[in-house]
Amino acid sequence: MTRILALNVRAGGIRAKLDALLERALRLEAQVCVFSEFRDTISGDRIREAMTRAGHRHQAFSAGHRGNGVLVASTMPFEPIPNPAGLPEAAYPHAMIECVFPDWHVIGCYLPGQDRKRPHLCYLIRFAQAINERNLPAIAIGDFNSGRNETDIEANLGKARLADEFSTADLYSLLERQWTELWQHFHPDEREFSWYPQLGPPQRKNGWRLDKAFASRAMLPRISGAHYDHTFRLDALSDHSALIVDVRD
């Protein structure tokens, strides 16, 4: 089995809690780790060095970008493709890194807020279509900052009128038509939320499910499970829960 971990480290990583966050992440024994809100800073160096010491020496990250980006750290070699959508600097090009492994593709994501993520989602939809046509195994995973208005925003549950909305829910729906959203696939009748606006225990009806993974049609039969680890958020190591996806070898 190969395990993929996605975790938002929160604004580059809280320095006082970074060691504890990394120790807990490594205990999950993932071979591929996707860290969103990674920053190429001193804290980012600490993350990369710790992952290298733990055997994740194959890495690709948003180099030279001190704002929120992505780090992919793996025990297995891969060919990195930074900014696969070819976006200009003004369009947030640090939001995605494509990683070409021998047997599959992984796109590590940190999509920016509000409508700024539209070009990224448009690219992912086109990419998903092309991957399906070629019958290739691929997965996109990370913090998407988008979802279903009706089910992925806790305040909307059970209400006839939406209390809040994702500005890109339309594009999110188009992506779901191409690839399968894995947590929902394995938990069709459950409701969990991966982000709350403050660290620690959740506030009532204030959760959002932002952290997700999508599998191509050729990849889906190889996925054995997907689940959240909420302890990162509940113990205030991050404001996000971790997402774990297991893949059959």
C-alpha positions as CSV (number, residue, x, y, z in Angstrom):
1,M,0.0,0.0,0.0
2,T,1.1,3.6,-0.7
3,R,-0.3,6.3,1.5
4,I,-0.7,10.0,0.4
5,L,-1.1,12.7,3.1
6,A,-2.4,16.2,2.5
7,L,-2.0,18.7,5.3
8,N,-2.4,22.5,5.4
9,V,0.4,23.7,7.7
10,R,-1.3,27.1,8.2
11,A,0.5,30.2,6.9
12,G,3.9,28.4,6.5
13,G,3.7,26.7,9.8
14,I,3.3,27.9,13.4
15,R,6.9,28.0,14.6
16,A,6.2,26.9,18.2
17,K,4.1,23.9,17.0
18,L,6.0,23.0,13.8
19,D,8.0,20.1,15.3
20,A,4.9,18.6,16.9
21,L,3.0,18.9,13.6
22,L,5.8,17.2,11.6
23,E,6.2,14.5,14.2
24,R,2.5,13.7,14.0
25,A,2.5,13.8,10.2
26,L,5.4,11.4,10.1
27,R,3.7,8.9,12.4
28,L,1.0,8.5,9.7
29,E,3.7,6.8,7.6
30,A,2.7,8.3,4.3
31,Q,5.1,7.8,1.3
32,V,3.9,11.0,-0.4
33,C,3.1,14.2,1.6
34,V,1.5,17.3,0.2
35,F,1.8,20.3,2.4
36,S,-0.3,23.3,1.5
37,E,0.2,26.9,2.7
38,F,3.9,26.0,2.5
39,R,6.2,29.0,2.3
40,D,9.8,29.2,1.1
41,T,10.9,30.7,4.4
42,I,12.9,29.6,7.5
43,S,9.9,27.6,8.6
44,G,9.7,26.1,5.1
45,D,13.4,25.1,5.4
46,R,12.6,23.4,8.7
47,I,9.8,21.4,7.1
48,R,11.9,20.3,4.2
49,E,14.9,19.3,6.3
50,A,12.7,17.3,8.7
51,M,11.1,15.5,5.8
52,T,14.5,14.8,4.2
53,R,15.8,13.3,7.5
54,A,12.7,11.1,7.6
55,G,13.4,9.7,4.1
56,H,11.3,12.0,2.0
57,R,14.3,13.3,0.1
58,H,12.4,13.7,-3.3
59,Q,10.9,17.1,-3.1
60,A,9.3,19.8,-5.2
61,F,8.1,23.1,-3.7
62,S,7.1,26.7,-4.5
63,A,10.7,27.9,-4.6
64,G,11.3,31.6,-4.1
65,H,7.7,32.2,-3.1
66,R,7.2,33.5,0.5
67,G,3.4,33.4,0.2
68,N,1.2,30.3,0.4
69,G,2.2,27.5,-1.9
70,V,2.8,23.8,-2.0
71,L,5.5,21.3,-1.0
72,V,5.4,17.7,-2.2
73,A,7.8,15.4,-0.3
74,S,8.1,11.7,-1.2
75,T,10.1,8.6,-0.4
76,M,9.8,7.7,-4.1
77,P,11.4,9.6,-7.0
78,F,9.2,11.7,-9.3
79,E,9.5,14.3,-12.0
80,P,8.2,17.7,-10.9
81,I,6.3,20.1,-13.1
82,P,5.8,23.4,-11.2
83,N,2.9,25.6,-12.4
84,P,1.5,23.0,-14.8
85,A,-1.2,25.4,-15.9
86,G,1.4,27.9,-17.1
87,L,-0.2,30.8,-15.2
88,P,1.5,34.2,-15.1
89,E,2.7,35.7,-11.8
90,A,-0.5,37.8,-11.4
91,A,-2.6,34.6,-11.6
92,Y,-1.1,32.8,-8.6
93,P,1.2,30.3,-10.4
94,H,2.4,28.7,-7.1
95,A,-0.9,26.9,-6.4
96,M,-0.1,23.5,-8.0
97,I,2.8,21.2,-8.6
98,E,2.3,18.1,-10.8
99,C,4.4,15.1,-9.9
100,V,5.0,12.4,-12.4
101,F,5.7,9.1,-10.7
102,P,6.4,5.9,-12.7
103,D,2.9,4.6,-12.1
104,W,0.7,7.7,-11.7
105,H,0.4,11.4,-11.6
106,V,-0.1,13.4,-8.4
107,I,-1.1,17.1,-8.5
108,G,-0.5,18.8,-5.1
109,C,-2.8,21.8,-4.6
110,Y,-3.2,24.9,-2.6
111,L,-5.9,26.8,-4.5
112,P,-6.3,30.5,-3.5
113,G,-9.4,32.0,-2.1
114,Q,-12.5,33.2,-3.8
115,D,-12.5,33.7,-7.6
116,R,-8.7,33.7,-7.8
117,K,-8.9,29.9,-8.1
118,R,-11.0,29.9,-11.3
119,P,-8.0,29.5,-13.7
120,H,-6.7,26.7,-11.6
121,L,-10.0,24.8,-11.5
122,C,-10.4,25.4,-15.3
123,Y,-7.0,23.8,-15.8
124,L,-7.7,20.9,-13.6
125,I,-11.0,20.2,-15.5
126,R,-9.1,20.2,-18.8
127,F,-6.3,18.0,-17.3
128,A,-8.9,15.6,-15.8
129,Q,-10.5,15.2,-19.3
130,A,-7.2,14.6,-20.9
131,I,-6.1,12.0,-18.3
132,N,-9.4,10.2,-18.6
133,E,-9.1,10.0,-22.4
134,R,-5.6,8.5,-22.1
135,N,-6.8,6.2,-19.3
136,L,-4.0,7.2,-16.9
137,P,-4.0,6.9,-13.1
138,A,-3.9,10.3,-11.5
139,I,-4.9,12.1,-8.3
140,A,-5.2,15.8,-7.3
141,I,-5.0,16.4,-3.6
142,G,-4.7,19.3,-1.2
143,D,-6.6,22.4,-0.1
144,F,-9.1,23.2,-2.8
145,N,-10.9,26.0,-1.0
146,S,-14.1,25.0,-2.8
147,G,-16.8,22.4,-2.7
148,R,-20.5,21.8,-2.7
149,N,-22.5,24.7,-1.3
150,E,-25.2,22.4,0.1
151,T,-23.1,19.8,1.9
152,D,-19.5,21.2,2.4
153,I,-20.5,24.3,4.4
154,E,-21.8,23.3,7.8
155,A,-24.1,26.3,8.2
156,N,-26.0,25.3,5.1
157,L,-27.0,21.8,6.3
158,G,-30.7,21.3,6.6
159,K,-31.6,24.8,5.3
160,A,-33.7,25.7,2.4
161,R,-31.8,28.9,1.8
162,L,-27.9,28.9,1.7
163,A,-26.2,30.8,4.5
164,D,-22.9,30.9,2.5
165,E,-21.5,29.8,-0.8
166,F,-18.3,28.9,-2.6
167,S,-17.7,31.4,-5.4
168,T,-16.4,28.5,-7.6
169,A,-18.9,25.8,-6.8
170,D,-19.9,25.7,-10.5
171,L,-16.4,24.8,-11.6
172,Y,-16.0,22.4,-8.7
173,S,-19.1,20.5,-10.0
174,L,-17.6,20.3,-13.4
175,L,-14.4,18.8,-12.0
176,E,-16.5,16.2,-10.1
177,R,-18.0,15.1,-13.4
178,Q,-14.6,14.1,-14.6
179,W,-12.9,12.7,-11.5
180,T,-14.3,11.1,-8.3
181,E,-14.0,13.1,-5.0
182,L,-12.6,10.4,-2.7
183,W,-13.8,11.2,0.8
184,Q,-17.4,11.6,-0.4
185,H,-17.0,8.4,-2.4
186,F,-16.1,6.3,0.7
187,H,-18.4,8.2,3.1
188,P,-21.5,9.0,1.1
189,D,-23.8,9.4,4.1
190,E,-21.4,11.2,6.4
191,R,-20.7,14.8,7.1
192,E,-17.2,16.0,8.3
193,F,-15.5,19.3,8.0
194,S,-11.8,19.9,7.6
195,W,-11.4,23.6,8.5
196,Y,-12.8,25.8,11.2
197,P,-12.0,29.6,11.4
198,Q,-10.1,29.2,14.7
199,L,-7.7,26.7,16.1
200,G,-8.8,24.0,18.5
201,P,-12.2,22.5,19.1
202,P,-14.8,23.4,16.4
203,Q,-17.4,26.1,16.9
204,R,-21.0,25.2,16.3
205,K,-22.0,25.0,12.7
206,N,-19.0,26.9,11.4
207,G,-17.1,24.1,9.5
208,W,-16.0,23.9,5.9
209,R,-14.8,20.9,4.0
210,L,-11.9,22.4,2.0
211,D,-9.3,19.6,1.9
212,K,-10.0,17.0,-0.8
213,A,-8.7,14.5,-3.2
214,F,-9.9,13.6,-6.7
215,A,-9.0,10.4,-8.6
216,S,-9.1,9.7,-12.3
217,R,-11.2,6.9,-13.7
218,A,-8.2,4.7,-14.1
219,M,-7.0,5.5,-10.5
220,L,-10.2,5.0,-8.7
221,P,-10.1,1.1,-8.5
222,R,-6.7,1.4,-6.9
223,I,-7.9,3.6,-4.0
224,S,-8.7,1.6,-0.8
225,G,-9.8,4.4,1.4
226,A,-9.8,8.1,2.3
227,H,-10.3,9.7,5.7
228,Y,-9.6,12.8,7.8
229,D,-7.3,13.0,10.8
230,H,-8.9,15.8,12.8
231,T,-6.3,15.7,15.6
232,F,-4.1,18.2,13.9
233,R,-7.0,20.7,14.1
234,L,-8.3,19.7,17.5
235,D,-4.9,20.0,19.1
236,A,-4.3,23.4,17.4
237,L,-1.3,22.3,15.3
238,S,-3.1,23.6,12.3
239,D,-6.6,25.1,11.5
240,H,-7.1,22.2,9.0
241,S,-7.5,18.5,9.4
242,A,-5.2,16.2,7.5
243,L,-6.6,14.1,4.6
244,I,-5.2,10.6,4.1
245,V,-5.7,8.5,1.0
246,D,-4.5,4.9,0.7
247,V,-3.6,3.3,-2.7
248,R,-3.2,-0.3,-3.5
249,D,0.1,-1.2,-5.0
